[in-house]
Each structure stands twice: as structure tokens, then as C-alpha cells.
Amino acid sequence: MCESFEEENQTSKTSGKSGRSLSEEQSETGALFTITAMNSRDDTVLVAAKVNEDNETQSRLNNPRSLSCSSQDLSSRPFTSFVAMLWMHNMTNVCLKQIEMLTRTPSVVAQVFLLLSIVLVIAIAVIQINQQRSLSPGLKYGIVLDAGSSRTTVYVYEWPAEKENNTGVVTQTFKCNVKEIDAGDVATEACPGISSYENSPGALAKPLDDCMNKVKERIPAHLHKNTSVYLGATAGMRLLRLQNESAANEVLASIQNYFRAQPFEFRGAQIITGPEEGVYGWITANYLMGNFLERNLWRTWVHPYRKETMGALDLGGASTQISFIPEDPEEHFNSTLQVKLYGYNYNVYTHSHQCYGRDEAEKRLLALLLQKSNTSANVDNPCYPQNYNTALTMKYFFGSLCTQSLTPANYYPNQLVNFHGTGDPGLCQKMVSLLFNFTACRDREDCPFNGIHQPKAKGNFVAFSGFYYTMNALNLSGHFSLDDFNSSLKVVVGSPQPATKPQAAARHSPTSRIRVENGRVFKRFVEIGRVAFISFGPHAGKLVAIVDVIDQNRALVDGPCSGVRRQAMPFKCMQLTDFVLKFPHSARQKCVRLAWEKENINEKWSATRWAKKIEAREKKAKMTDFDRYKVMKAKKMRNRIIKHEMKKLQRMAAKKGKKPGKPGKAPKGAPKGAPKGAPKGAPKGKS
């Protein structure tokens, strides 16, 4: 999920300071100018000059007419502040000797002083430029662990030490999903969340090691001790604390012991509240949308002029958060949280709907269907596609705190319940609506459901986390209407799955759209021999072939021609392609390799539009600013040529009496029934 953290105000600004002063002192022999420069850093570049340390310098001192106070002497080699002052003192004495000889001619005195002034101005400018370069603020780093109910993610952030109105301009530089470690110390799939370690909290160390070792490589070693580490646990741990507080405390204690042994500055592991989770999501969404800061023409950060913030909708695994600024913040002051960012105050309403996350809502729906069913062995599920079957233990959906009130009298934790998909969108919507209590808000405008107070919202909303994954599965990522969503949902739920061997359908490529072909919702299925593209993870960007289906979440894959060894991989890491290899179930690597080479999978993949888009995206990311400039110039030249040729065609068409590309009226005298735009004498008939 997309979450943020608010850095503590104790972070200090850059300690380096510099000061400059120019003093002018008049003497009997002429004008004496001295420059004093102070800097807190050693070896800071203050002035560039060219000084010969051999006999040439002495000869020039003895021969004033061969000396000059040009700007070239001020711009060739860097010096420290002490050398700069010494050099300026010597150069001033030399220039004074030259002045004494030249002052015999009064007409050139003004020119001499003008030249000396120009030299000093150039010297001061060089000092300022080099000091600004040397005093560029350093970077600070922070590590945040988002411990959600379904997975744990490690983020690395960096920001300049110099803040903007007491708030850092943060950039995410690294992300790592914590993987589950099997008996052979091999990372297998995404870790299900720290709340699942309630019975073995000490086993959390191994999954965290892989990501933390990568983090150590990303952050400079000399900054490790000054880098803060935060862990925020969300709804999954909130439910565990309500259900078993001692187990939740043991999990947090295990995490604290682990991070205290790390070289970083551990700031604590805590279970954040629902409102905190909602506000952090709101801050993250608006920060990424540029609603807090933007760069002006001078490349400095300023507050956007008359730019409204957006509301945030965050669908997690166990809870859903809604956060926004009310239409009248003063009226609902008691129900809002005040946040100060970049010198501005925001009164944000936020509420976390516990047990309305993606996973917990599904468990509640399954428990409700079982409660209304006449049998506990086979239950129809209208929200599953037709012919889709799955078997789940009672403990899976009744073991949660959100479903304890629905637990039946004949509850057996290990008893299997078979859910059969009927694909009825209307009945599915009716059953889902039973999860909400709308009667408690019948006569209230400030209440959505369950009697919860919610002020009137304004503006637009951005939905992320589970909302994005759901829309991505429907290929509706980006902008779409509610009608598009409803029609896609009806297609997915209402269309039948293959009755012979129901299998889980993986995500399509981002460019494809859901289509119904031969009664199927998807045209690609998880099957033996199916070639898949790894979308993220350590092998991202490579192809693998499915050798075996382990369960509804994982498959055994092998990539003998792509450098991916045989391993278990979750379906959410893969995107299915159109290629299918022919080899037997659980075939050996040699057999998979022969089938791969026979079908020329690598060549066929490189020729696809999908692969070309990925290659173009990677090539674009590696382009320098100069490369982008050349592309821009080439595009402008191409558009100019196209525009020129188009105008030429338009002029030629104007001479002939018709516009290019548009069918004109039939000329006078053309036979009746001839098509529009047909030349004179064309035969009659239908066009």
C-alpha cells in the first residue's frame, strides 16, 4: 500500500555557513583592496587563480610593466581560503606598483581603477559560485517498513538536509518486498504479514535479512548510524492486538530486538491507529500529485497557487481508509486532524473502516454465505465466476475477529467447505450490500453506513492500494467511468469458466482488454507449458514456463533459456503471454529447454509489441538530457516537414477544386447515381 511517514522536527539543517566582506582602505601610495573569506569547511574552493611558484613570479614582481590584473589569473586553479587571501595580497601589492608607475600619466588613472574594480568583482563572483557548489546540502536517509496485513514492504527515502518550511522534500529511492524463506534458505513468495507470525515471532529475522542487506548497499556506510528506521504496523496487527494482545507484543518485541542489532538508528516499531494510517495515505497521495509543492521558474520549491488537495481512498487487506478536507472544515473541526506541511495547516477528516479491507471483507462474505446455506459442505457463491470451485477450511474465514459473530454452532476449524461459483452479478451485489448497515443512517446526511459520522466531501478523490490491484485485474487502470467498471465486473462474474479444469486466471498485459471468446472471460490461463513474463521481483523482465501448479497462489516455473532456475513463484509476480509450450507435467529442465528452443520463444517474444514497449521504456529511462533534447529537435523537424508537405498538398488540391482527404461533391455533368467525388463520366451504380 502507499503509505508515508512524517519526519520528526528534530532533523537539523545543514551546518555549513559562509560569510564574505569587502573592505577598502586608502593609503598614501594608492588604493589597497583586501578580501577576507571565512568558511566552516576545510579545503573549500574559494577562488581560482594561476600562480607560478618558480622564478617567473619573482621576475614579474621585479618588472611591473610585465604584470597585469586580468580575470584570467582568477579562474584557472582552486585554492583554499588562506592561499586565496595570500595571493590577493601579493597581487594587490603588484598592482599597486603598477599603479605607481601609471599614475604619472593622469589620463589613465581612471582606467586603472576601473580595471582593478572589474578584477575584484570577478574574484568575488568566482568566490560566491564556488562556495555555493561546496556548500550544497547533503542528503539524509530514512527507512520505513510498511507492515500491512497481507505483506511487509521496506522503503528507503532520501531528502536534502536543508528543509522547506520545516518539512523535507522526500524521494523514494528503493523498495523491497519481504519474502518468505523456505527450509533451504531460499526466498519463495511475498511474506503474508507480520501478524501471521503470532506463533513464531522469532522467525521474522530471516525474511527481513534479505531486504535489509540490500538496504545497506543502497545507503552509504558512513551514514548508517544517522539513518532512522521506522516500522508501522496497520490493520492486521490492530486485529491481532484486539484478539491476542500478548502475541502482538511478542511480535513487536522480536522486531525491536532484530533492528537494535542493525547499524541503523532504530526509532521504534509501533501499531499505528486507523486515523494515522488514513492521514499518512492522504499525505502520500497529495505529495505525489504535487498539491503541496511545485517548482517555479527559478527552480525553487513554492506552494502551488490555488491548487486544491484531493481526497484519498485506501483499500488495505483488513481495513479501508477515507481521508479528505471537508467542505466546511471549521464546522467539523472536532472530527478532523490538523496537519502542518511546508508551513501550511490542513484540517483533514479521516476514518478507518475496520474489517472492510479486501481480505477481511471476503471472509465476512464467505461466512455470510455459509450462514445462509442449508449445508455446510457445498455453498454457492454468486460472486465467483461460473464453474469456479475452491475449498477452504472453516478456520480460514472464521478464525478472524471480523467473523467471530457469524461463527456457527457446528464449527470445526479444519473442516473443508466447497464454494461453487454461480456467476450472478445481481445476487452478488445484494449479498455484498448485507455487509453494510445502511439503516443506521437512514435520516442523516453526514452518515454513510454503520452510524459513522462523515462530513460532506468536496473535490476529487484518488484511490490506491487494493483499489488499483482490483482495477488492474479488470484492465481498467487509469481513468474510466463507473459504467466501464460495472460492465467489466458483469463480464468477469457472469461469464463461465472452463468446466473441465477450473484454474485461476492471471493478469493480462497492461495493453490488453477483457474479451469474451468461446464463453471464456480470459484467453490466457495458468496451465502446464504457459510462458509467463515476470513483472516484478529479482527476476523481473524475464520469461519463464509454468511446469506445475502448486496451489491457487503459486506455480512451479522454469526458465532454462532466460537464466531463471526452477523455483516456486506466486501468480501475482507473473503476467501470462500468448505462448504455450508442449511438454509433460513436471517435465525436466532438458525437456523444457528443447520445447523452448523448438518454438523460438526468445525470438517470438522480441518481435511482440509488448516486448518492444518494454525495451523502448528502458531505453528512454537511460537517456541523458542531451539525448532528450536531440529527440525533441528531431520531432520538431519531423512535424515541420509534415506540416510543409501537408500545406503543399492543400495548395495542389485547391487548384484542382477539392480538399485532400475529404470526398467532394460530384462534378456537374456527372451521370446520375455516380458516387460522390467520382470523376465526370463515371458509370452509374452504388459506391
C-alpha positions in Angstrom: 0.0 0.0 0.0 1.0 3.5 -0.5 1.9 5.0 2.9 4.0 7.8 4.2 5.7 8.9 7.4 6.1 12.3 8.9 9.7 13.0 9.7 10.4 14.4 13.2 11.1 18.1 13.5 14.4 17.4 15.3 16.2 16.9 12.0 18.8 19.7 11.7 19.6 21.9 8.7 23.0 22.0 7.0 25.5 23.3 9.5 27.9 24.9 7.0 27.8 28.7 6.9 29.9 31.2 5.0 30.4 34.9 5.2 32.2 37.4 2.9 33.2 41.0 3.4 34.9 43.5 1.2 36.8 46.4 2.8 38.5 49.3 1.1 41.4 51.1 2.7 43.0 54.3 1.3 46.8 54.8 1.7 49.3 57.4 0.6 50.7 55.3 -2.2 47.3 54.4 -3.7 44.2 52.2 -3.1 44.5 49.0 -1.1 41.8 46.4 -1.5 41.6 43.2 0.7 39.2 40.3 0.5 38.5 38.2 3.6 36.6 35.0 3.3 35.5 32.6 6.0 34.2 29.0 5.6 33.4 26.3 8.2 34.6 23.5 5.8 38.2 22.8 5.1 39.6 22.8 1.6 36.5 24.7 0.3 37.1 26.2 -3.1 37.0 30.0 -2.8 38.9 31.4 -5.8 40.6 30.1 -8.9 43.9 31.6 -9.9 47.1 30.8 -11.7 50.2 31.4 -9.6 53.7 30.4 -10.7 55.7 29.2 -7.8 59.1 29.4 -9.6 61.4 32.2 -10.5 58.9 33.6 -13.0 56.8 35.1 -10.2 59.8 36.9 -8.8 60.8 38.2 -12.2 57.3 39.6 -12.8 57.4 41.3 -9.4 60.7 43.0 -10.4 59.2 44.1 -13.7 55.9 45.8 -13.0 55.3 46.6 -16.7 55.0 42.8 -17.4 52.3 42.4 -14.8 48.6 42.5 -15.3 45.5 42.2 -13.1 43.4 40.2 -15.6 40.5 38.0 -14.9 42.4 35.1 -16.4 44.5 34.9 -13.3 41.4 34.5 -11.2 39.9 31.5 -12.9 42.4 28.7 -13.5 43.2 26.8 -10.3 41.3 26.3 -7.0 42.8 27.4 -3.7 41.8 27.3 -0.1 40.8 30.5 1.8 44.3 31.1 3.3 46.0 30.8 -0.1 43.4 32.9 -1.7 44.0 35.8 0.8 47.8 35.5 0.5 47.5 35.5 -3.3 45.2 38.5 -3.3 47.5 40.4 -1.0 50.5 39.8 -3.3 48.5 40.6 -6.4 47.3 43.8 -4.8 50.9 44.9 -4.0 51.9 44.1 -7.5 49.0 46.1 -8.9 49.9 49.0 -6.6 53.4 49.1 -8.0 52.0 49.1 -11.5 49.6 51.9 -10.4 52.5 54.0 -9.1 54.2 53.9 -12.5 51.0 54.5 -14.4 49.8 57.4 -12.2 52.5 59.6 -13.7 50.1 59.8 -16.6 46.9 61.2 -15.0 44.7 60.4 -18.1 45.0 56.6 -17.5 44.3 56.7 -13.7 40.6 56.2 -14.1 41.1 53.3 -16.5 43.5 51.6 -14.0 41.0 51.9 -11.1 38.2 50.7 -13.4 40.3 47.6 -14.4 41.1 46.9 -10.8 37.4 47.1 -9.9 36.5 44.6 -12.6 39.1 42.2 -11.3 37.7 42.4 -7.8 34.1 41.9 -9.0 35.2 38.8 -10.9 37.0 37.5 -7.9 34.0 37.9 -5.7 31.7 36.3 -8.2 34.1 33.3 -8.5 34.2 33.0 -4.7 30.4 33.0 -4.4 29.9 30.4 -7.2 32.5 28.0 -5.8 31.2 28.4 -2.2 27.7 27.6 -3.4 28.9 24.5 -5.0 30.9 23.5 -2.0 28.1 24.2 0.5 25.5 22.1 -1.3 23.4 20.4 1.4 24.0 16.7 2.0 21.4 14.0 1.8 19.6 12.3 4.6 18.1 8.9 4.5 15.2 7.2 6.2 14.0 3.6 6.2 10.3 2.8 6.6 8.8 -0.7 6.9 5.1 -0.8 6.0 3.9 -3.9 7.9 0.5 -4.5 6.3 -1.9 -7.3 6.9 -1.0 -9.1 3.7 2.6 -8.2 3.2 5.6 -6.2 4.5 7.5 -3.7 2.3 10.7 -1.9 3.0 11.1 1.6 1.6 14.2 3.8 1.5 13.7 7.6 1.3 16.2 10.4 0.9 15.8 14.2 1.2 18.1 17.2 1.3 19.2 18.2 4.8 18.0 21.7 4.1 14.2 21.5 4.6 11.4 23.5 3.0 9.5 25.3 5.8 10.5 22.6 8.3 9.4 19.7 6.0 11.7 17.6 3.9 11.3 17.2 0.2 11.3 13.4 0.2 12.1 11.0 -2.7 11.7 7.2 -2.6 14.9 5.6 -3.9 14.4 1.9 -3.1 11.6 -0.6 -2.4 11.9 -4.3 -1.3 9.1 -6.7 -0.6 9.9 -9.0 2.3 10.0 -12.7 1.0 9.1 -15.8 2.9 12.2 -18.1 3.4 11.8 -21.8 3.0 13.7 -24.6 4.7 16.6 -24.3 2.2 17.0 -20.6 3.0 15.6 -19.6 -0.4 13.1 -16.7 -0.9 9.9 -18.1 -2.2 7.0 -15.7 -2.2 5.8 -12.5 -0.5 5.6 -12.6 3.3 2.0 -12.8 4.4 2.4 -10.1 7.0 4.0 -9.9 10.5 0.6 -10.7 12.2 0.9 -14.2 10.7 4.0 -14.8 12.9 2.0 -14.8 16.1 3.0 -18.3 17.0 6.7 -18.0 15.9 7.8 -14.3 16.3 11.5 -15.3 16.3 11.2 -16.5 12.6 10.8 -12.9 11.4 14.6 -12.3 11.3 15.3 -14.4 8.2 12.7 -12.8 5.9 13.9 -9.3 6.9 17.6 -10.1 6.4 17.3 -10.2 2.6 15.8 -6.8 2.2 17.9 -5.2 4.9 21.1 -6.4 3.3 20.1 -4.7 0.1 19.2 -1.5 2.0 22.8 -1.5 3.5 24.2 -1.4 0.0 21.9 1.5 -1.1 22.8 3.8 1.8 26.5 5.0 2.2 28.1 3.1 5.1 29.2 6.3 6.9 25.5 7.4 7.1 24.2 4.1 8.6 24.3 5.3 12.2 22.5 8.5 11.3 19.8 6.8 9.3 16.5 6.3 11.1 14.4 3.2 10.9 10.6 3.2 11.5 8.2 0.3 11.4 4.5 0.9 11.2 2.0 -1.9 11.5 -1.5 -1.4 10.3 -4.9 -3.2 10.5 -3.5 -6.7 10.6 -1.7 -6.1 13.8 -4.6 -4.0 15.2 -6.8 -7.0 14.9 -4.2 -9.3 16.4 -3.8 -6.9 19.4 -7.6 -7.0 20.0 -7.6 -10.8 19.6 -4.4 -11.6 21.4 -2.5 -8.7 22.9 0.4 -10.7 24.3 1.1 -12.3 20.9 1.1 -8.8 19.3 3.6 -7.6 21.9 5.8 -10.6 21.3 5.9 -9.9 17.5 6.8 -6.2 18.1 9.5 -7.2 20.7 11.1 -9.6 18.2 11.2 -6.9 15.6 12.8 -4.4 18.1 15.5 -7.0 19.0 16.3 -7.5 15.4 16.7 -3.8 14.5 18.7 -3.0 17.6 21.3 -5.3 16.2 21.4 -3.4 12.9 23.8 -0.5 12.2 20.9 2.0 11.8 19.2 4.2 14.3 16.1 2.3 15.3 13.2 4.7 16.2 10.7 2.0 17.2 8.1 -0.4 15.9 4.5 0.5 16.7 1.0 -0.3 15.6 -0.4 2.9 14.1 -4.0 3.8 14.6 -6.6 3.9 11.8 -6.7 7.7 11.6 -2.9 7.8 11.4 -2.9 5.3 8.6 -5.6 7.4 6.7 -3.7 10.7 7.2 -0.4 9.2 6.0 -2.1 7.9 2.9 -3.7 11.3 2.3 -0.3 13.0 2.6 1.4 10.5 0.3 -1.3 10.8 -2.4 -1.3 14.6 -2.4 2.5 14.8 -2.2 2.9 12.6 -5.3 0.2 14.7 -7.1 2.2 17.9 -6.4 -0.5 19.5 -4.3 1.9 20.6 -1.6 4.9 21.8 -3.5 5.9 22.7 -7.1 9.0 24.2 -8.7 8.8 27.7 -10.1 10.8 29.3 -12.9 13.8 29.8 -10.6 13.8 26.0 -9.8 12.8 26.7 -6.2 10.0 25.0 -4.2 6.9 27.1 -3.7 3.3 26.4 -2.6 1.0 25.8 -5.6 -1.2 28.7 -6.3 -4.9 28.0 -5.8 -4.4 24.2 -6.1 -6.9 22.0 -4.2 -6.0 18.9 -2.4 -7.5 15.5 -3.3 -9.3 13.0 -1.1 -7.7 9.6 -0.6 -9.3 6.1 -0.7 -7.0 3.4 0.6 -8.2 -0.3 0.4 -6.0 -2.5 2.5 -6.2 -6.1 3.4 -8.0 -5.6 6.7 -9.4 -2.1 6.6 -10.3 0.7 4.3 -9.5 4.4 4.9 -11.1 7.5 3.6 -9.5 10.9 4.1 -10.3 14.4 2.7 -10.7 18.0 3.7 -14.4 18.7 4.4 -16.4 21.3 2.6 -16.6 23.3 5.8 -13.5 22.4 7.9 -14.5 24.9 10.7 -17.9 23.2 11.2 -16.3 19.8 11.6 -13.2 20.9 13.5 -13.7 18.3 16.3 -13.8 15.4 13.8 -10.6 16.4 11.8 -6.9 16.1 12.4 -4.6 19.2 11.9 -1.5 18.5 9.8 1.2 21.1 9.1 3.2 20.6 5.9 5.6 23.1 4.3 4.3 25.9 6.5 0.6 25.4 5.8 -2.1 23.9 8.0 -4.6 21.3 6.8 -7.7 20.1 8.7 -8.2 16.5 7.4 -11.1 14.3 8.1 -10.1 10.6 8.2 -11.8 7.4 9.2 -10.6 3.8 9.1 -13.3 1.2 8.4 -12.1 -1.9 10.3 -13.0 -5.3 8.7 -13.8 -3.7 5.4 -10.4 -4.4 3.8 -10.1 -6.7 0.8 -9.3 -9.9 2.6 -11.5 -9.4 5.7 -14.5 -8.4 3.6 -14.1 -11.6 1.5 -14.0 -13.7 4.7 -17.1 -11.9 6.0 -18.9 -12.6 2.7 -17.9 -16.3 2.8 -19.1 -16.6 6.4 -22.4 -14.9 5.5 -22.9 -17.3 2.5 -22.2 -20.3 4.7 -24.7 -19.0 7.3 -27.5 -18.6 4.8 -26.7 -22.0 3.2 -28.6 -25.2 4.0 -25.5 -27.2 4.0 -22.0 -26.7 5.4 -20.2 -28.9 2.8 -21.2 -27.2 -0.5 -22.0 -23.5 -0.8 -22.9 -21.5 -3.9 -21.0 -18.2 -4.3 -22.7 -15.8 -6.7 -19.5 -13.6 -6.7 -17.3 -16.3 -8.2 -17.4 -16.9 -11.9 -19.4 -19.9 -13.2 -17.8 -23.3 -12.7 -15.1 -21.9 -10.5 -14.6 -24.1 -7.4 -12.4 -23.7 -4.3 -12.2 -25.5 -1.0 -11.4 -23.6 2.2 -11.2 -24.6 5.8 -13.6 -23.0 8.3 -10.6 -21.6 10.2 -9.7 -19.5 7.2 -12.7 -17.3 7.4 -14.0 -17.9 11.0 -10.6 -17.5 12.6 -10.7 -13.8 12.2 -12.0 -11.3 14.7 -14.2 -9.8 12.0 -16.2 -13.0 11.6 -16.4 -14.3 15.1 -20.0 -13.1 15.5 -21.0 -15.3 12.5 -19.4 -18.5 13.8 -21.9 -21.4 13.6 -22.6 -23.8 16.4 -21.1 -26.8 14.5 -17.8 -25.0 14.0 -14.9 -27.3 13.2 -11.7 -25.4 12.3 -10.2 -28.0 9.9 -13.5 -28.8 8.1 -13.4 -28.1 4.4 -16.2 -26.0 2.7 -16.5 -26.2 -1.0 -17.5 -22.9 -2.6 -19.0 -23.2 -6.1 -19.2 -20.2 -8.4 -22.6 -19.4 -9.9 -21.6 -16.1 -11.6 -24.7 -14.0 -10.7 -23.7 -10.2 -10.6 -27.1 -9.1 -9.3 -27.2 -11.6 -6.4 -23.5 -10.9 -5.7 -24.3 -7.2 -5.3 -27.2 -8.0 -3.0 -25.1 -10.2 -0.7 -22.3 -7.7 -0.5 -24.7 -5.0 0.5 -25.7 -7.1 3.5 -22.2 -6.4 4.9 -23.2 -2.7 5.4 -25.7 -1.4 7.9 -27.5 1.4 6.0 -30.5 1.6 8.3 -28.4 3.3 11.0 -28.0 6.3 8.7 -31.5 6.4 7.2 -32.3 10.1 8.2 -28.8 11.5 8.3 -26.8 13.2 5.6 -23.5 13.0 7.4 -23.6 9.2 7.8 -22.6 6.7 5.0 -23.2 3.4 6.9 -22.9 1.8 10.3 -23.8 5.0 12.0 -20.4 6.6 11.4 -20.2 10.4 11.2 -18.7 11.7 7.9 -18.9 15.3 6.8 -19.7 16.3 3.3 -16.8 15.8 0.9 -15.6 18.1 -1.8 -13.3 17.8 -4.8 -11.9 14.8 -6.5 -10.6 11.5 -4.9 -7.7 9.3 -5.8 -8.0 5.5 -5.0 -4.9 3.4 -4.5 -3.5 0.2 -2.9 -6.2 -2.6 -3.2 -8.4 -0.4 -5.5 -5.6 -0.3 -8.0 -4.9 -4.0 -7.9 -8.6 -4.7 -8.5 -8.9 -2.3 -11.4 -5.7 -3.6 -12.9 -7.1 -7.1 -12.8 -10.1 -5.7 -14.8 -7.7 -3.8 -17.1 -9.3 -0.5 -16.0 -6.2 1.2 -14.6 -6.2 4.9 -15.1 -9.3 6.9 -16.0 -12.6 5.1 -16.5 -16.2 5.6 -15.9 -18.5 3.8 -13.4 -20.3 2.3 -16.4 -17.0 0.8 -17.6 -16.4 -0.7 -14.2 -19.9 -2.2 -13.9 -19.8 -3.7 -17.4 -16.3 -5.2 -16.8 -17.5 -6.6 -13.5 -20.5 -8.2 -15.1 -18.3 -9.8 -17.7 -15.9 -11.3 -15.2 -18.6 -12.5 -12.7 -21.2 -13.6 -15.2 -19.1 -15.4 -17.8 -18.4 -19.1 -17.3 -15.0 -20.6 -16.6 -13.9 -23.9 -18.2 -15.9 -26.6 -16.6 -13.4 -29.4 -17.1 -10.5 -27.9 -15.2 -11.1 -24.5 -13.5 -8.0 -22.6 -13.0 -7.0 -19.2 -11.7 -6.7 -16.5 -14.4 -3.7 -14.3 -14.1 -3.4 -10.7 -15.0 -3.3 -9.7 -18.6 -0.7 -7.4 -20.1 -1.5 -3.7 -19.5 -2.3 -3.2 -23.1 -4.9 -5.8 -23.5 -8.7 -5.6 -22.7 -11.0 -8.2 -21.2 -12.8 -10.1 -24.0 -15.2 -13.0 -24.0 -14.1 -15.6 -26.5 -15.7 -19.0 -26.8 -17.6 -18.4 -23.5 -14.4 -17.5 -21.6 -13.6 -14.3 -19.9 -9.8 -14.6 -20.4 -8.0 -16.1 -23.4 -4.9 -16.9 -21.3 -5.0 -19.4 -18.4 -2.5 -20.8 -15.9 -1.6 -24.2 -17.5 1.3 -26.5 -17.9 3.6 -25.0 -20.6 2.2 -21.5 -20.5 5.0 -18.9 -20.9 4.8 -16.0 -18.4 6.5 -12.7 -18.1 7.9 -11.8 -14.6 6.6 -8.3 -13.9 8.5 -7.7 -10.6 10.9 -9.4 -8.2 14.6 -10.4 -8.5 13.9 -11.9 -12.0 11.8 -9.0 -13.3 11.8 -8.7 -17.1 12.5 -12.4 -17.8 10.4 -15.2 -19.2 9.5 -18.5 -17.5 7.4 -21.5 -18.4 4.9 -23.0 -15.9 5.9 -26.6 -15.1 3.4 -27.3 -12.4 0.6 -25.6 -10.4 1.4 -25.8 -6.7 -1.8 -24.2 -5.4 -4.2 -21.3 -6.1 -1.4 -18.8 -5.3 1.8 -20.3 -6.7 3.2 -22.2 -9.6 6.5 -24.1 -10.3 8.3 -22.3 -13.1 11.5 -22.8 -15.0 13.4 -20.6 -17.4 16.2 -22.6 -18.9 16.8 -20.1 -21.7 16.2 -16.9 -19.7 18.5 -17.6 -16.7 15.8 -18.3 -14.2 16.3 -21.5 -12.3 13.4 -23.8 -11.3 11.5 -22.4 -8.3 8.1 -21.7 -6.8 6.7 -18.3 -7.9 3.4 -16.5 -6.9 1.0 -15.7 -9.7 0.9 -12.1 -8.8 4.5 -11.8 -9.9 3.7 -13.1 -13.4 1.8 -11.9 -16.5 0.7 -14.6 -18.9 1.8 -14.4 -22.6 0.2 -16.0 -25.7 2.9 -18.6 -25.9 2.3 -22.2 -24.8 5.0 -24.9 -24.9 4.2 -28.6 -25.2 5.8 -30.8 -22.6 4.5 -33.2 -19.9 3.5 -32.4 -16.4 6.6 -31.6 -14.1 8.9 -32.1 -17.1 12.7 -32.0 -16.5 14.7 -28.9 -17.4 16.1 -30.6 -20.5 12.7 -31.2 -21.9 11.6 -27.6 -21.2 14.7 -26.3 -22.9 14.1 -28.4 -26.0 10.5 -27.2 -26.3 11.6 -23.6 -25.7 14.2 -23.7 -28.4 11.9 -25.5 -30.8 9.3 -22.8 -30.6 11.9 -20.0 -30.7 10.3 -18.3 -27.7 13.0 -15.7 -27.3 12.8 -14.5 -31.0 9.0 -14.5 -30.9 8.9 -12.5 -27.7 11.3 -9.9 -29.0 9.1 -9.4 -32.0 5.9 -8.7 -29.9 4.6 -5.2 -29.3 4.7 -5.9 -25.6 8.5 -6.5 -25.6 9.2 -3.6 -27.8 7.3 -1.3 -25.5 9.3 -2.5 -22.5 12.6 -2.1 -24.5 11.6 1.4 -25.5 10.7 2.3 -21.9 14.1 1.1 -20.7 15.9 2.9 -23.4 14.0 6.1 -22.6 14.9 5.8 -18.9 18.7 5.6 -19.8 18.6 8.8 -22.0 20.5 11.8 -20.9 19.2 15.3 -21.0 21.1 15.9 -24.2 19.6 12.8 -25.8 16.1 14.0 -24.9 17.0 17.4 -26.4 18.0 15.8 -29.7 14.8 13.8 -29.8 12.8 16.9 -29.2 14.6 18.7 -32.0 14.1 15.7 -34.3 10.3 15.7 -33.5 10.1 19.4 -34.2 11.9 18.9 -37.6 9.6 16.0 -38.5 6.5 18.0 -37.6 7.7 20.9 -39.7 8.3 18.7 -42.7 4.9 17.1 -42.3 3.2 20.5 -42.0 5.1 21.8 -45.0 4.1 18.8 -47.2 0.5 19.0 -46.0 0.3 22.6 -47.0 1.8 21.7 -50.3 -0.9 19.1 -50.9 -3.6 21.5 -49.8 -2.4 24.1 -52.3 -2.4 21.5 -55.1 -5.8 20.3 -54.1 -7.1 23.9 -54.0 -6.0 24.3 -57.6 -7.9 21.2 -58.6 -11.0 22.4 -56.7 -11.2 19.9 -53.8 -9.6 19.4 -50.4 -7.3 16.4 -49.8 -8.6 13.5 -47.8 -12.3 14.6 -48.0 -14.8 13.3 -50.6 -16.1 16.2 -52.6 -19.4 16.6 -54.4 -19.8 15.1 -57.8 -18.9 17.5 -60.6 -21.6 19.0 -62.7 -22.5 16.8 -65.6 -21.6 13.6 -63.9 -24.0 10.7 -64.5 -26.8 10.3 -62.0 -26.1 7.7 -59.4 -22.4 8.0 -59.6 -20.6 8.1 -56.2 -19.7 11.4 -54.7 -16.3 12.6 -55.7 -16.3 10.4 -58.9 -14.9 11.9 -62.0 -17.0 13.0 -64.9 -18.2 10.1 -66.9 -18.0 7.6 -64.2 -20.5 4.7 -64.6 -23.7 4.7 -62.6 -24.1 2.3 -59.6 -23.6 2.0 -55.9 -20.3 3.1 -54.5 
